[in-house]
Amino acid sequence: MEVESLAVPKKQAEEEFQALKQAFKQNQSLKKEEMRKDLLKVYGHLQHGKKIIDIYESFKKVGLNKDGDPKLAIIRANAKQCFCEKIIDGSCAFRYNINHNSFGRGKHVEQSWTIDIKLPTKTFTWLKKDGNPAKDSWEIHNRNISTIVPIIPIKILVTEVKTMLPNYHILWEVEEWKPLPPKDPILLKRLTSNLFGVLATWDLTNLERAIIRGRILT
């Protein structure tokens, strides 16, 4: 997966992290500056020798598939499905459904789609069905699409997930926006609006893909 990753030498990240902590200790007003708080989160992650992904640039870099849909998907780690709404300004919103099933025990359950990640304007150029650029929302081909979210292996849950699962995200490459088992996910921790710390990558096993396939059909 070709994503826009950022890395800083571990020693430099440690030095910057400690310098920022000392600056905050000496000057409490710095804690109110969002930019410096973001730097503290970023260097705090980088000091462990891990990488960071800029998802805004990654989605732009990887682009669209032959169907005019994003090649990447991102959503909270506790979601079962990932919904993508294409917006005419060139952005898109990734949503998850709090209630996965429309009906429960014979009773209708209200659906609630929550916006999780929204990409900036002009990230993409959405197309009409004939392949030409769309000029209005109703012209966008496959304006609302969805796919299945990967399963996180137990060994990664145990070693990397330190808080509640909704505090993490999964990024993966979508072959087709259809109910198909995904491949090659990345577990992320959000640090800023666009920067996510990489915690783990893995390949779904045939067994895990079979489980997802069964979840799709039920």
ZAMARGU-4260 file (C-alpha; in steps of 0.2 Angstrom, whole numbers, plus 5000, padded with zeros to 4 digits):
<rodrens>
0) 5000/5000/5000 | 5008/5017/4995 | 5004/5029/5008 | 5012/5045/5013 | 5022/5040/5028
5) 5033/5052/5039 | 5048/5046/5050 | 5061/5055/5061 | 5076/5047/5068 | 5072/5039/5085
10) 5085/5049/5095 | 5080/5066/5087 | 5061/5062/5091 | 5066/5058/5109 | 5076/5074/5111
15) 5062/5085/5103 | 5049/5076/5114 | 5059/5079/5130 | 5062/5097/5125 | 5044/5100/5122
20) 5039/5093/5139 | 5052/5104/5148 | 5045/5119/5138 | 5028/5115/5144 | 5034/5113/5162
25) 5043/5130/5162 | 5029/5139/5152 | 5011/5133/5156 | 5004/5145/5142 | 5012/5134/5129
30) 4999/5120/5133 | 4985/5130/5126 | 4994/5131/5109 | 4986/5117/5098 | 5001/5117/5087
35) 5013/5113/5101 | 5001/5100/5109 | 5000/5091/5092 | 5019/5091/5091 | 5020/5083/5108
40) 5008/5069/5102 | 5018/5067/5086 | 5035/5066/5094 | 5028/5055/5108 | 5024/5042/5095
45) 5040/5044/5084 | 5051/5042/5099 | 5047/5024/5100 | 5054/5022/5082 | 5037/5020/5074
50) 5030/5029/5058 | 5016/5042/5055 | 5004/5042/5040 | 4997/5058/5033 | 4980/5052/5028
55) 4975/5068/5018 | 4991/5066/5007 | 4989/5047/5006 | 4972/5047/4999 | 4977/5060/4986
60) 4992/5051/4982 | 4984/5034/4980 | 4969/5041/4971 | 4954/5032/4963 | 4951/5015/4955
65) 4944/5011/4938 | 4926/5013/4945 | 4931/5031/4951 | 4930/5026/4970 | 4944/5029/4983
70) 4957/5015/4983 | 4959/5017/5002 | 4946/5016/5016 | 4948/5022/5034 | 4936/5020/5049
75) 4936/5017/5068 | 4942/5000/5073 | 4926/4995/5081 | 4915/4998/5065 | 4908/4983/5055
80) 4905/4992/5039 | 4913/5008/5032 | 4902/5020/5022 | 4910/5033/5010 | 4900/5048/5004
85) 4907/5057/4989 | 4905/5076/4990 | 4904/5087/4975 | 4918/5098/4982 | 4931/5084/4979
90) 4930/5078/4997 | 4922/5063/5005 | 4916/5057/5022 | 4919/5041/5029 | 4905/5035/5041
95) 4901/5020/5052 | 4884/5013/5057 | 4882/5012/5075 | 4868/4999/5072 | 4875/4986/5060
100) 4858/4977/5058 | 4842/4986/5052 | 4831/4974/5062 | 4833/4966/5079 | 4821/4953/5086
105) 4808/4957/5074 | 4808/4976/5078 | 4815/4990/5067 | 4831/4998/5074 | 4835/5016/5070
110) 4850/5018/5059 | 4863/5031/5064 | 4878/5035/5052 | 4891/5045/5061 | 4905/5054/5051
115) 4922/5048/5057 | 4934/5055/5045 | 4931/5069/5032 | 4945/5072/5019 | 4948/5090/5013
120) 4940/5098/4997 | 4949/5095/4980 | 4956/5078/4986 | 4948/5070/4972 | 4939/5074/4955
125) 4922/5064/4956 | 4916/5057/4939 | 4900/5054/4931 | 4895/5037/4925 | 4902/5041/4907
130) 4919/5045/4915 | 4918/5064/4913 | 4920/5075/4929 | 4903/5078/4939 | 4897/5095/4940
135) 4883/5092/4953 | 4880/5080/4967 | 4867/5070/4958 | 4879/5067/4943 | 4892/5058/4954
140) 4894/5039/4950 | 4892/5028/4965 | 4890/5043/4976 | 4887/5032/4992 | 4898/5016/4993
145) 4902/5004/5007 | 4913/4990/5011 | 4918/4978/5026 | 4930/4982/5040 | 4945/4971/5043
150) 4946/4960/5059 | 4961/4964/5070 | 4970/4949/5075 | 4971/4944/5094 | 4990/4946/5095
155) 4988/4964/5089 | 4973/4968/5101 | 4984/4961/5116 | 5000/4970/5112 | 4994/4987/5104
160) 4977/4991/5109 | 4979/5000/5126 | 4962/5009/5128 | 4944/5007/5121 | 4944/5000/5103
165) 4934/5016/5096 | 4950/5026/5100 | 4959/5017/5086 | 4957/5017/5067 | 4960/5005/5053
170) 4967/5010/5036 | 4966/4997/5021 | 4966/4996/5002 | 4950/4992/4994 | 4950/4981/4979
175) 4932/4985/4975 | 4919/4994/4986 | 4908/4978/4987 | 4905/4966/5002 | 4921/4958/5000
180) 4934/4953/5013 | 4948/4966/5014 | 4967/4964/5013 | 4983/4971/5021 | 4976/4983/5035
185) 4985/4995/5046 | 4980/4999/5064 | 4982/5017/5068 | 4981/5029/5082 | 4975/5047/5078
190) 4987/5060/5083 | 4981/5076/5074 | 4967/5079/5061 | 4977/5071/5047 | 4992/5063/5056
195) 4990/5045/5062 | 5003/5034/5071 | 5006/5017/5064 | 5004/5003/5077 | 5003/4987/5067
200) 5001/4980/5050 | 4995/4963/5046 | 4988/4951/5032 | 4972/4943/5035 | 4973/4925/5035
205) 4961/4914/5025 | 4952/4909/5041 | 4949/4928/5045 | 4943/4931/5027 | 4931/4917/5028
210) 4924/4923/5045 | 4922/4940/5037 | 4913/4932/5022 | 4901/4924/5034 | 4898/4940/5043
215) 4893/4948/5026 | 4881/4934/5022 | 4872/4934/5039
</rodrens>
